[in-house]
């Protein structure tokens, strides 16, 4: 906890505290002594409601961790105005709150602001969004940095975490796999798109290290290593002890992408160049973090409740 001592006595506001990353920050902060945490879910505070956001000045925040966002990239393509309203307008409201209070802002950025043409992605890689979601996330970052020049922007790899709130690959695949096994299905095809499956708790804990050090500007943050979705699915099967009951069959990224409205890079691999150079990289190998995640009660209970007896 010594490296988090800079957070002592601080008031931390989390927007989007009910989502995957917001929940991880709340959990990580629960282990840090002498920190006042004001975790605001979407029900508590809609970031597009400017008056309610600015009213948070009454809390006198020292740090604002701005996790509120719409993470449905597919839905953003069909409803771009709603995407812009939440991603961009909501972030502008938070930036103006920070300007009025002097609070530091932590902004989690998506690797989907890149097109994957440069690998690995480093802090100086020029953004090139391929979707409405990616473009709005980039516009939000630009608006934030214009208003709060010392904001901490952390460009994160694709992540897993949040148990029942997990809307990304692991959170969708594992329940679906149990359903398939229950229906007697023993094979499932998964594409070969490459990314860096990174644990939200690792991201939150590492993010707190940066905040405790008073860091600002742009950082990349991703797990150590990379994996295709096929490899990740196979790892989930193995970690849950289901090798004999489900076989993962590889298919191409193109076959999967054909059904998607939001374009995504075929390869999204980042390098934590700045964190490494400053001695602040606390990320783990993805497989180690995945094993810890799948051992949480949520997945273990799911296994016991949904998995039929092996005949």
N, C-alpha and C positions, 0 to 999 in steps of 0.2 A: 504493500500500500504506500510505500515511501514515494514511488513515482507518481502517485495520484494526490500527494499532499497539497498540490497547488489548487485542488478543488475544495479544500476545507473552508467552511464558512460561506460557500457560494449558494446562490439560489439558481436552480436549473429548471427551465421550462422546456418541456418536450411537447411538440405538436405531433399529431398523428400517433399518439401513444398506444392506440389499440392495434396498430398494424405490426407487421413482422419486425421491422427494425426498431420502431418505437418501443415495443415490448422488450426487446433486447437491451435497449439503453436503460429502461426502467429496472430491469433485472440486474444489470451491471452496476448501476448506481446504488442499488440496495445494499451492496457490500462495501460502499464507501462511507466512512463515518463523517458526521458533521456536514452533511450536504442536504439542503432543502430541495426536494424534487416536487415540481408541479407538473404532473403528467396529464395532458389534455387529449382526450380521445376526440374523434369527430363529433360524437354526441355532446361532448362538453363544449367544444368550440369549433365551428366551421371556419377555416382560415380564409374563406372568401368573404366572410362577414367582417368588413374592415373595422367597424366600430368595436366589435367584440375583441378583435385581435389587439387593437390599440389600447383597449381597456386593461390589457394584461400589464401595462406599465405600472399599475397599482401594486403588482407583485415585486417590483424593483428587481427584475431578473439580471443576473450577471452573465448567464449563458442561455442561449436559445438553441435547442437541437431541433431543427426543422425537418421532421420526418413526414409530415402530412403531405400526401400526394395521391394521385390515382395511379395505380400500378398495372392497370389493365391496358396493355399496349394494343390489343385487338379492339377494345372498346374505344380507344382514343382515335382510331382510324374512322370509325363510324360516327363518332360524336366529337369532332375536333374542338368545337367551341367550349364544351365542358372541360376538355383536357386543358385548354389554355386558361380557362377561368381558375381551375384548381392549381395547376402547376405554376403558371406565370403570375396571375393576379394575386393568388394566395401568398406566393413568395414575396411579391412586392409589399404586401401588407406586413408580413413578418419583418422584412428589411426596414420598413419605416418604424416599426416598433423598436427594433434594435437601435436605429438612429436616434430615437427619442430618449432611450434609456442608457445608451452606451454599452449595451450587452454585446458580447461576442456571439457570433452565429456559426453554428455547425450545419453545413448543407451536404447531405449525402447525394452524390451524383451517380447516374447510371452509366455503365460502360456502353449503353446503347446510343450514346451521343457520337459513337465512332462507327465506321463502316468495316473495320477489320482489315483494311488494305495495308496497314502498317502493323507489324508484329515483332516484338511485343509493343503494346501501347504504353508510352511513357508520358510523363507530365507535360512534355512539350509537343506531343502528337496533336496535329490540328483536328478538331472535331469535324465530323462529317455525318450528321444524322441521316438515317435511312427511313425514318418513320415520323409520324406526327408526334408520337410520344417522345422520341429522342429529340426532335426539334424543340418541343415545348420545354423539355428539361434543360436544354442548352440555353434557350431564351431566359428561363428562370434564373439560371446561374449568372448569366450576363447582367440581368437586372439587379440581382443581389450584389454582385461585385461592384456595380456602378454606384450603388447606394451605401454599401458597407465594404470599403476597399480592403479591410483586413479580415474579412470573413474567411472561415476555414472551409474550403470546398474539398470534399474527399470523393474521388471518383472510384466507385466500388465495382468489383466483379459481380457477376450473377450470384445470388446467395440463396441459402436455405436457412430455415429457422422459424420459430413462432408457433410450433405445434399445430393446433387446428387453424391458425391464421396463415399458415404457410401456403401461399398461392403460387409458388414457383414449382419447378419440376419435382423435387423430392416430395413436397407436400401433396401434390396431385398423384404422383406415380404410386406411392406406397399404398394408400387406400384402394386405388384402382387395382393394384396387383392382388391385394387380399380378396377383392371382389371377384376377380378372374379365377383365382384358385378355388374360391367357393363355388364357382360355376363349372368347375372341372377343366378350366383352360390351363395349359401348362407351358405355353409359349407366347411371347409378346415381342413385337418388333419395335426397336427404338433407333432413332437417327444418329448420325455421326457428327453433328454440330459440336464444335469444341469450345469449351468455356472453362472457367475456374470456379467450381462450386465452393463457396466461402460461407462459413458459419456466421450468422448474424451476431451471436454473442462474441465471437472473436473480433468482428468489426466494431461492435460497441465498446468493448474493452480497450481495443487499440485506439479508437476514437477518443476515449477519455484520457488516454495517455497524451495525445496531441493537445487536447484542451487544457490539461493540467500544466503543460509546458508553455501555454500561451501562443500556440502556433497559429499561423494564418496562411492564406494563399492556397495553392493547389497541391494535393497529394493523391497518389494512387494507393489503393488498398485492396489486396487480393490474397487468397491462400497461396501456399507454396505448391507448385505443380499445376497441372491442367488435366482435363478429362473430357472425353466425348460424352454426350448424353447416354450413349450405349454403355460406356464404361461405368458411368455413374449409376445407371440402373442395375448393372450387374453387381456393383459394389453394394447397393441396397439389399439385393437378394442375398448376397453372401453374409452381410452383417446381421441380417435378421434370421439367418440359419435356414434359408429356404432353397438352397441350391438344388435339392432333389425334387422340388415341387414347381419351380418356375424357371424356364430357360429364356434368356434374353437373346433375341435374334437381331443382328445389325442390319440397318437399312440406311439409305443415303439421306443426307441433309436435304437434298432437292425434293425427295419424296415427301418429307415432312413440311417443308416450306411452302409447298404448293397449296396447302389448305389455310395458310396464314394471311391475314390482311396486312399486318404490320411487318415490313421487311426487317430482317435481322442479319448481322454478319455471320458468315459460316464459321469464322474463327474469332473469338474475343478473348485475347490473352493479354494481361497487363503485367507490368513490372513495377514493383514498389521502390522505384529508384531513389526518390527523395527520402523516404522513411529509412531505407537502408543506409544511405549516406549520413543521416543524422543519428543513427543508432536507435531508431524508434520503431522498427518493424517487429511486431509481436504476433505475426500470423503463423499458422501451423500448416503442415501438409493437409490437403483436403480430406484424405482418407481417415486420418486421425480424428479430425473434427467431425466428420460424418458418423464415425463409430460412436462418438460421445452423444451426438444428437439423437441417433436412432435408439440409444439406450435410455432415453428419457421415458417417464411413465406413459406419456401420450401414445407412443408407438408400441411400447411393451403391452399396454392394455389393449390396444387395437389388435395386436397379434393374438392375445388370449381370447378376445371377444369374437373376432371375425374368422379366425383360421379353423376350418373343420379338422376333425381328427384325421390323421393320415391312415388310410385303410391299407 
